[in-house]
Amino acid sequence: MNPFVMMHRIIFKPFDFFEDIQSPGMIRIRQAVVLVFCAYIARIISIYALGFAYETREAYQISILQEAIWILVPWLTWCIAHWAVSAILDGEGKFKEIVYGSAFALVPYIVFIVPVTLLSQILALDESGIINFFTFVIYAWVIWLFILKVKVLHNFDLPKTLFIAFLSIVAVFILWFVCVLLFGLANQFLNFLLDMVKELRLRG
């Protein structure tokens, strides 16, 4: 199905959207990849479109790579962690449905974050409450879509949906901790090997 039609459905009929993507042939993973990239682009535009009075960082403090990590890593680890938790606890959703649904859950952010940010160009700093309110609505909307996705894809009731969502978030932090730990161990092991090589060269 046309991705713009799917974006329209998740904004106006999210429950139907998550039911539809369980039908055979509905999922296009490349659409999910494009949407995550669009979320990254929207993030970059919103940073540079922020009004001067609202700036909290200098231009040299903004890292394009770091902003990509802030978008990609939480999204990817959520997909993996949520799939693992739901598979253990009898969830019905498939991994590709979780990936696809999680990408389309970002649609409110993609569509609305830039227009809301542009308000900072015309509103004074003491009117920042308006921008903060709309930004909160966008993030709350995205979170609600993630929770709705958990409920519909796995056919859970509300208490189990919230429980699975909570366990998935815990699993995300565990994944981050394990990755950081493995990175630290790998770095120490590499330094150990380099020190051994240097020592052998000096003795040789």
For each residue, the residues with C-beta under 8 A, 3 or more apart:
1: 5 6 20 26
2: 5 6
3: 6 7 28 31 34 35
4: 7 8
5: 1 2 8 9
6: 1 2 3 9 10 17 31 104
7: 3 4 10 11 104 107 111
8: 4 5 11 12
9: 5 6 12 13 14 16 17 20
10: 6 7 13 14 17 104 105 107 145
11: 7 8 14 107 108 111
12: 8 9
13: 9 10 16 17
14: 9 10 11 17 18 145 148
15: 18 19 148 152
16: 9 13 19 20
17: 6 9 10 13 14 20 21 104
18: 14 15 21 22 101 148 149 152 153
19: 15 16 22 152
20: 1 9 16 17 23 26
21: 17 18 26 27 97 100 101 104
22: 18 19 26 93 97 153
23: 20 26
24:
25:
26: 1 20 21 22 23
27: 21 96 97 100
28: 3 31 32 100
29: 32 33 96 99 100
30: 33 34
31: 3 6 28 34 35 100 103
32: 28 29 35 36 99 100 102 103 104
33: 29 30 36 37 103
34: 3 30 31 37 38
35: 3 31 32 38 39 103 104 106 107 110
36: 32 33 39 40 71 72 75 103 106
37: 33 34 40 41
38: 34 35 41 42 106 110
39: 35 36 42 43 71 75 106 109 110
40: 36 37 43 44 67 68 71 72
41: 37 38 44 45
42: 38 39 45 46 109 110 113 114
43: 39 40 46 47 67 70 71 113
44: 40 41 47 48 64 67
45: 41 42 48 49 114 117
46: 42 43 49 50 113 114 116 117
47: 43 44 50 62 67
48: 44 45 62
49: 45 46 114 117 118 120 121
50: 46 47 54 55 117 120
51: 54 55 120 121 122 123
52: 55
53: 120 124 125
54: 50 51 120 125 128 131
55: 50 51 52 58
56:
57: 61 62
58: 55 61 62
59: 62
60:
61: 57 58
62: 47 48 57 58 59 67
63: 66 67
64: 44 67 68
65: 68 69
66: 63 69 70
67: 40 43 44 47 62 63 64 70 71
68: 40 64 65 71 72
69: 65 66 72 73
70: 43 66 67 73 74
71: 36 39 40 43 67 68 74 75
72: 36 40 68 69 75 76
73: 69 70 76 77 176
74: 70 71 77 78 172
75: 36 39 71 72 78 79 102 103 106
76: 72 73 79 80
77: 73 74 80 81 172 175 176
78: 74 75 81 82 102 146 168 172
79: 75 76 82 83 95 98 99 102
80: 76 77 83 84 175
81: 77 78 84 85 168 169 171 172 174 175
82: 78 79 85 86 98 102 150 164 165 168 171
83: 79 80 86 87 93 95 98
84: 80 81 87 88 171
85: 81 82 88 89 91 164 167 168 171
86: 82 83 89 91 93 98 150 154 164 168
87: 83 84 91
88: 84 85
89: 85 86 160 164 167
90:
91: 85 86 87 153 154 156 164
92: 153 154 155
93: 22 83 86 97 98 101 153 154
94: 97 98
95: 79 83 98 99
96: 27 29 99 100
97: 21 22 27 93 94 100 101 153
98: 79 82 83 86 93 94 95 101 102 149 153
99: 29 32 79 95 96 102 103
100: 21 27 28 29 31 32 96 97 103 104
101: 18 21 93 97 98 104 105 149 153
102: 32 75 78 79 82 98 99 105 106 146 149
103: 31 32 33 35 36 75 99 100 106
104: 6 7 10 17 21 32 35 100 101 107 145
105: 10 101 102 142 145 146 149
106: 35 36 38 39 75 102 103 109 110 142
107: 7 10 11 35 104 110 111 145
108: 11 111 112 138 141 142 145
109: 39 42 106 112 113 138 139 142
110: 35 38 39 42 106 107 113
111: 7 11 107 108
112: 108 109 115 116 134 138
113: 42 43 46 109 110 116 117 135 138
114: 42 45 46 49 117 118
115: 112 118 119
116: 46 112 113 119 131 134 135 138
117: 45 46 49 50 113 114 120 131
118: 49 114 115 121 122
119: 115 116 122 123 130 131 134
120: 49 50 51 53 54 117 123 128 131
121: 49 51 118
122: 51 118 119
123: 51 119 120 127 128 130 131
124: 53 127
125: 53 54 128
126:
127: 123 124 130 131
128: 54 120 123 125 131 132
129: 132 133
130: 119 123 127 133 134
131: 54 116 117 119 120 123 127 128 134 135
132: 128 129 135 136
133: 129 130 136 137
134: 112 116 119 130 131 137 138
135: 113 116 131 132 138 139
136: 132 133 139 140
137: 133 134 140 141
138: 108 109 112 113 116 134 135 141 142
139: 109 135 136 142 143
140: 136 137 143 144
141: 108 137 138 144 145
142: 105 106 108 109 138 139 145 146
143: 139 140 146 147
144: 140 141 147 148
145: 10 14 104 105 107 108 141 142 148 149
146: 78 102 105 142 143 149 150 165
147: 143 144 150 151 161 162 165
148: 14 15 18 144 145 151 152
149: 18 98 101 102 105 145 146 152 153
150: 82 86 146 147 153 154 156 161 164 165 168
151: 147 148 154 155 156 157 158 161
152: 15 18 19 148 149 155
153: 18 22 91 92 93 97 98 101 149 150
154: 86 91 92 93 150 151 161 164
155: 92 151 152
156: 91 150 151 160 161 164
157: 151 160 161
158: 151 161 162
159: 162 163
160: 89 156 157 163 164
161: 147 150 151 154 156 157 158 164 165
162: 147 158 159 165 166
163: 159 160 166 167
164: 82 85 86 89 91 150 154 156 160 161 167 168
165: 82 146 147 150 161 162 168 169
166: 162 163 169 170
167: 85 89 163 164 170 171
168: 78 81 82 85 86 150 164 165 171 172
169: 81 165 166 172 173
170: 166 167 173 174
171: 81 82 84 85 167 168 174 175
172: 74 77 78 81 168 169 175 176
173: 169 170 176 177
174: 81 170 171 177 178
175: 77 80 81 171 172 178 179
176: 73 77 172 173 179 180
177: 173 174 180 181
178: 174 175 181 182
179: 175 176 182 183
180: 176 177 183 184
181: 177 178 184 185
182: 178 179 185 186
183: 179 180 186 187
184: 180 181 187 188
185: 181 182 188 189
186: 182 183 189 190
187: 183 184 190 191
188: 184 185 191 192
189: 185 186 192 193
190: 186 187 193 194
191: 187 188 194 195
192: 188 189 195 196
193: 189 190 196 197
194: 190 191 197 198
195: 191 192 198 199
196: 192 193 199 200
197: 193 194 200 201
198: 194 195 201 202
199: 195 196 202 203
200: 196 197 203 204
201: 197 198 204
202: 198 199
203: 199 200
204: 200 201
